Amino acid sequence: MEKVVLLSLGLFALTACNNPKSSSENTDAPTTAESAAVGGEKDEHGCLVAAGETWSELKQSCVQIFDIGQRLNPVEVADGEAVISAFVLLSDDQSKAELFLPEEEETVILDKGEGETYQKDSVRYDAAASALYIGDEMTYKAE
C-alpha cells in the first residue's frame, strides 16, 4: 500500500511539472526576459558589462582589461579593506599608456616621456618599475 501511495505521488509530481502553458499564457509576443539582449547589459560603447568588458580609447574597442593590461595594486591597503587594482595598457607602438583607475569613470591617457615613463599632469607611470605615481606619491605598483 505504501508503495502505491509513493508511486501515485511521484507520478502526480512529474505530470504537474510537465503541464503546457494554457492558451491565455501562450502568446506569440516575446516576454521582457526574452526580449533582453543575449549576453547581458551593454554600456554606451557596446561593451558587455557582465563579461568584464570596458572601452579602451587606445584600442578603440571593448577589452577585458584584467586579461590584457598590467595590474597595479594599491601600495597601502588598510586591514580588512578590499584590494581594488588599477590597470595600465600600452599602445601598440608604446607611445601612450591608458590608465584605468578604480575611482575614475573615464580612463586617463598618458604620453610617453623620457625613458620608460608616461605622464599627464600629476599622474606618472614608470613602466620600468611598474609603479604609478599621483603627485609625488607612489600609489599603485605591480607585485
C-alpha positions in Angstrom: 0.0 0.0 0.0 2.8 2.3 0.9 4.5 1.8 -2.5 1.3 2.6 -4.3 0.9 5.9 -2.5 4.5 6.9 -3.2 4.2 5.9 -6.8 1.0 7.9 -7.2 2.6 11.0 -5.6 5.7 10.6 -7.8 3.5 10.4 -11.0 1.5 13.4 -9.9 4.6 15.4 -9.3 6.0 14.5 -12.7 2.8 15.4 -14.6 2.4 18.6 -12.7 5.8 19.8 -13.8 5.2 18.9 -17.4 2.0 20.9 -17.9 2.0 23.0 -21.1 1.1 26.7 -20.8 -2.6 27.4 -21.1 -3.8 29.2 -24.2 -4.1 32.5 -22.3 -0.4 32.3 -21.4 0.8 31.1 -24.8 1.2 34.2 -27.0 3.5 35.0 -29.8 4.7 38.2 -28.2 8.1 37.8 -26.5 8.3 38.4 -22.8 10.5 41.0 -21.3 13.1 38.4 -20.4 13.1 37.0 -23.9 13.5 40.5 -25.5 16.5 41.4 -23.3 19.9 41.3 -25.1 21.6 38.0 -25.1 24.8 38.1 -23.0 23.7 40.9 -20.6 23.7 44.6 -20.4 25.9 46.7 -22.7 27.4 50.1 -22.0 27.3 53.2 -24.3 30.1 51.7 -26.4 28.5 48.3 -26.8 30.8 46.6 -24.2 29.4 43.7 -22.3 29.5 44.8 -18.6 28.7 41.3 -17.3 31.7 39.9 -19.2 34.0 42.5 -17.6 34.5 44.4 -20.8 35.3 48.1 -20.8 36.0 50.6 -23.5 39.6 51.4 -24.4 40.4 54.7 -26.1 43.8 53.4 -27.2 42.5 50.2 -28.7 39.2 51.8 -29.9 37.4 48.6 -28.8 36.0 46.8 -25.9 38.6 45.0 -23.8 38.8 42.8 -20.7 41.5 44.9 -19.1 42.2 42.3 -16.5 43.4 40.0 -19.3 45.5 42.3 -21.4 46.5 45.1 -19.0 49.2 45.4 -16.4 47.6 45.0 -12.9 48.8 47.6 -10.4 47.8 47.1 -6.7 47.5 49.9 -4.2 50.6 50.4 -2.2 48.7 51.0 1.0 45.7 48.9 2.0 44.1 49.0 5.4 43.4 45.7 7.2 40.1 44.2 6.2 39.8 46.5 3.2 39.3 45.1 -0.3 42.1 45.4 -2.8 40.9 47.2 -5.8 43.5 47.3 -8.6 44.3 49.9 -11.2 45.4 48.7 -14.7 47.6 50.2 -17.4 47.5 49.4 -21.1 50.3 50.4 -23.5 49.5 51.3 -27.1 50.9 49.0 -29.8 53.7 51.5 -30.6 54.2 52.1 -26.9 53.9 55.9 -27.3 50.9 56.1 -25.0 49.6 54.4 -21.9 46.0 54.2 -20.9 45.3 54.2 -17.2 42.2 52.5 -15.7 41.8 53.8 -12.1 39.1 52.2 -9.9 37.8 55.6 -8.6 37.5 57.2 -12.1 34.8 56.7 -14.7 37.0 57.8 -17.6 40.4 56.4 -18.4 43.5 58.7 -18.4 45.8 58.7 -21.5 49.4 59.3 -20.6 52.0 60.4 -23.2 55.5 58.8 -23.2 58.2 60.9 -21.8 61.9 60.2 -21.1 62.9 56.6 -20.9 60.0 54.3 -19.9 57.9 56.9 -18.2 54.4 58.1 -19.2 52.8 61.2 -17.8 49.8 63.5 -17.9 49.6 66.4 -15.5 50.4 65.0 -12.0 49.9 61.3 -13.0 53.1 59.4 -13.9 53.6 55.8 -14.8 57.1 54.3 -14.6 57.0 51.2 -16.8 60.4 50.0 -15.7 59.4 49.9 -12.1 55.7 49.1 -12.9 54.7 51.9 -10.5 52.1 54.6 -10.7 52.6 58.0 -9.1 49.9 60.5 -8.4 51.7 63.7 -7.5 55.0 62.7 -6.0 53.5 59.7 -4.1 53.6 56.1 -5.4 50.0 54.9 -5.1 50.0 51.7 -7.2 52.6 49.1 -8.0 52.7 45.7 -9.7 53.6 42.8 -7.5 
